């Protein structure tokens, strides 16, 4: 049985934009956060591809990763994830091949099969390209070929990219990618930071379908976990209201810019909305270090996960830094 101190821990930054801030400040904050969690002992720092969302500044994911990798020295940097239906596999192979060539041994390529946006935005991204989520297994295989060793009959190569063997992860919030990751022998990250309902079933499907590969001899599971750590439970509950407001705005189709915490959510949400936000954040670790340690020990006991990747969407950057510092102390025991 695994102990908390056996588990690797990482950061997923959604590069949040404050209601009185701008994208430039959010991007600088992302680098500052990466530099801090590197010192705290985190394993990797991922950002995700989102489009047409005014509260998230990570749309040009590979460009941002170059900025983050250039400003850090040891932490792994990667995508959590690139939404592959939006792109030709060759383009992604070239982008991440370039990153791996510049920062060898530090780049991860996490892939999702959802577009990460609404249908209108998806059309704007793809134009005449006919790619869709249905092509995901074939697109993944094509991408793996571009990043692998060049073969004699290969007429199209990724340069940079060929022979870099950038580690590929499959990400998912349903069971499709869990099965595919298992069959391909790839590491799997489940999006339990926003879709915890299918977490246990996805882990089971992945492990049951796992076949050893050139990159993995046994399953490797990473779970997304929302985080709001503070010195006291009361302070954490207060800071978490910024997260609640953001999820509520997402569900209502409103602006996702970060809002400051409030003393109470009463009057801001209806009973059914409160329940929906609670379901969305079902795996959230909100509280003092002692409370979070107890909840994390239960999570590890139940899932036997290999790694946890935490996302922390707090209004004040200093509160985010402190939250990740407290978590590092918890994880190290």
N, C-alpha and C positions, 0 to 999 in steps of 0.2 A: 504494500500500500504506500502510495506517495504521501509525503509530507509537504507542507507549504514551502518549506525551504528548498525542496527539490524542484520546484516549478519555475520555469523561466517566465519573466514578466516583461511586457512591452507596452508601447504607447501607440494608439491610433488617434491622430489629431485631425479633427474636422475643420481646422483653420477657421474658427468662428469669427464673424464680423459683428461688432457691437453696434447698437442703434445710434451711438454718437461717434462711431469710428469709421474707418475705411479699410479697403483691402490691403493697402500698403502696410498699415500698422498690424493687421492680422498676419501677414506674411512674415514680418519681422518678429512678431510674437512666436510664430511657429518655429523659427530658427532658434530663438532664445529658449523655448521649451525643449527642443531637441538637444541643445547644449547642456541644459540642466539635467534632463533624464539620463543623458550619457554619463554624467558624473555620479548620478544616483545608482547606476548599475543596471539600467534597463537594457534589454537584449536587442530590440529593434524599434524603429520609429517609422510608422506608416501613415500615409495620407490617402484619401479616397477621391475618386473622380465623381464630382457632382456638377451638373450644369443647370443654368437658369434658376439659381437659388441665391438670393441676395445676401443670405447670411452665411454662405460657405465660399471660401476663396481658394479652393484647391482644384479648380476645373482643369488647368493646364498641368496635369499631375507630373509628367516627366520633367517639365521645366522646373517645377517646384522642387522635385527630388534632387536635381543638380545643385540647386541653391542650398538645400539642407545637407547634402553629402559634403559639399565644399566647405561648409561651416562647422563640420564635426570631424572626428578622426577615427573613432572605433565602433560606434553603434551602427548596426545594420539599418539601412534606409530602403524603403520600398513602398509599393502601392497596395492599398487595402480597400478597394482594388481599382485596377483599370477595367472599365466596362468594355469587354472585347467586341461586342456587337457594333460599337461605335467606330471601330477602326479596322483597317486592313492589317492582318497579322504581320506583314512585312514591315509596316511602319512602326509597330510596337517593338518588333525585334531590333530594328535599327536604333530606336530611342533607348531601349534598355541595354542594347549592346554598347552604345556610346557611354552610358552611365557606368556599366561594368568595366569598360576599358579605362575610364577615368578614375574609378574608385573600386579597384578589383577586390573581390571577396566581401563586399559590403552591400550589394544590391539584391533586393527581393522583387519578384514580379508576381503579385497577387492578382488573380483574374476573376471577374464576375461576369455572369451571363445576362444580367439585366441591363437595360440602357442607362439606368441611373438618372432618368429625367422623364418628362412627360412626352407624349407622342409628337407634339409640335416641335419640341426641341430636338427630339431624335431625328426628325426629318431634316431639320436645319443642320444637324451634325453630319448626316450621311449623304445628303443630296441624292445623287443617282445611285449610290451604292445600295445593293439589295440585301446586305447582311442583316441577319436577325438572330435572336436567341436560339432558334432551331439549328443554326449552323455552328453552335458553340463547340461541340466535340471535335468537328473537323477543323475549326479555326485553332483550337488548342493544339491539335496534332501538327498543323502547319507551322505554328509558332515554335513548337518544340524542335521541329526540323531546322528552322532558320537559326536557332541558337545552338544547335548541336554541331558536330564536326561536318565539314563539307564532304559530300560524296562525289564520286567521279562523274555521275550522270546529272548532277544538280546544275541547272541552268540559271536559277535565280538565287542569289545569295544576299544575306544581310551584311552590310559592311558599314560600320562595325556591327558585330552580332555573331557571325558564324564562329563556332568554336568557343564561345564564351560560357555556354551552359549556365546562364543565369537561372537561379533556383525559381521554379514556378510553383505557385500555390493556387489551389482552387478555393474560392470563397462562395458561400451560399447562405441563404435564409430558408431554403426548402430542402427537399431530399434529392433533387436531381444532381447537383454538383457533388453531394456526398457520395453517391454511387459512382459517379464518373471519376472522382478523385481516388476512390478505392480501387477501381478497375485499372486506372493508369499508374497506381503506385505513387501518387503525389501527396504532399502534405495538405491538410484540409483545415480551413478556418471557418467556423460557423458564426454567423452574425447574430449571436445571442444578445448583443447590446441593443438590438431593436426588435428581434423576433425570437424571444426565448421559448415560445410555445413548442417548437419542434426540435429543440436542442437535443434532448435525450434520444429521440428517434433518429435524428440525423447522425449522431455519433455511432449509434448501433448499425445503421445502414453502411456507413463508411467503413467501420471495422469489419463487418461481415463480408463486404465485397473487396476488401484489400488484397492486392496481389503484389508481392515484392517486386521492386524495379531497380533500375540502375542508380536511382537517387535515394530510395528508402527500402530498408529490409523489413520494417514493421510500421504500423500506422502512427501518424503524428497528428494530434488534434490540438488546435488552438481555439479558444473561445473568446468572443468579444464581451466585455463587461463594462457597463457604465459606472463611473466613480465620482463620488463626492465625499472626500475625506476632509475632516476638520478636527480641531483640538477637542471639541465636545460634540455630542449628538445634536444638541440644540443648534449650534452654529452650522453644522452640516445640513440640518433640516431647512434652515433659513437659506443657505446658499443654493440648495437644490431647487428652490422655487424658480430660479432662472432656467433650469433644465425643464421643469414642468411647463413653463410658459412657452418654451421653444417647441416642445413636442405638441402642445395644444395648438400652436400656430400652424405646425405642419399638418395636423389633422383637419384644421379648418381651411387650409389653403391660403393662409395669410403669410406675411413677411416673416422670414426666419431670422432676422437680425436679433442679436442677443439683447435681452431685456434685463434690467437690474433686479436683484432679488426683492421680494416683498414679504411683509410680516405674515401674511396669510393668503392662501389662494381662494378663500371663500369669496364668492361673488365674481370670480374670474372664470370659473368653469362650472358646468352643469354636472349633476351626479353621474350621468352616463359618460361624460367626457373625463371626469376624474378616474373612473374605472378603466377607460380605454388607455389613458396615460399610464396608469399603474400596470396594466398588462404589458404595454410597450417597454416599460422599465422594470419588468419582473425580476431581472437579474441584477439590478442596480445595487451597488455597495455604497450606502449612504450612512455616515456616522463617524464616530470616533475610531481611532485605530483598534481599540479593543473590540468594538462591535463588528468592524469590518473583518478582523482576523477570524472571529468566530464564524461569520458567514462564509468566508473563503474556505475555511477548513471543511465545511459541509459540502461546498461546491466541488472541491477536489475529491473528497471521499465518494461523492455520487457519480462523478464523471471520469475520474482518473485522467483528466486532461494533462497534456504535456506542457502547455504554455497558455498564459492568459494575456490578452491585449486589452488595455483599458483606455476608455475615452472619457474625457473630463471637460464638460462644456460650461465652465463657470464664467461669470461676467467679468470679474477682475482677474487680470493675468496673474497677479501675485497670489491669488487664492488657488489658481490652477497649479502653480509651481509648488505651493505648500502641500496641496492635496497629493501630488505625485511623490513628494518627499516623504510624507507620512506613510504612503503605501509602500515605498521602498523599504522602510523600516519594518513594516509588517511582514513583507515577503521574505526578508532576510532573517526574520525571527529574532 
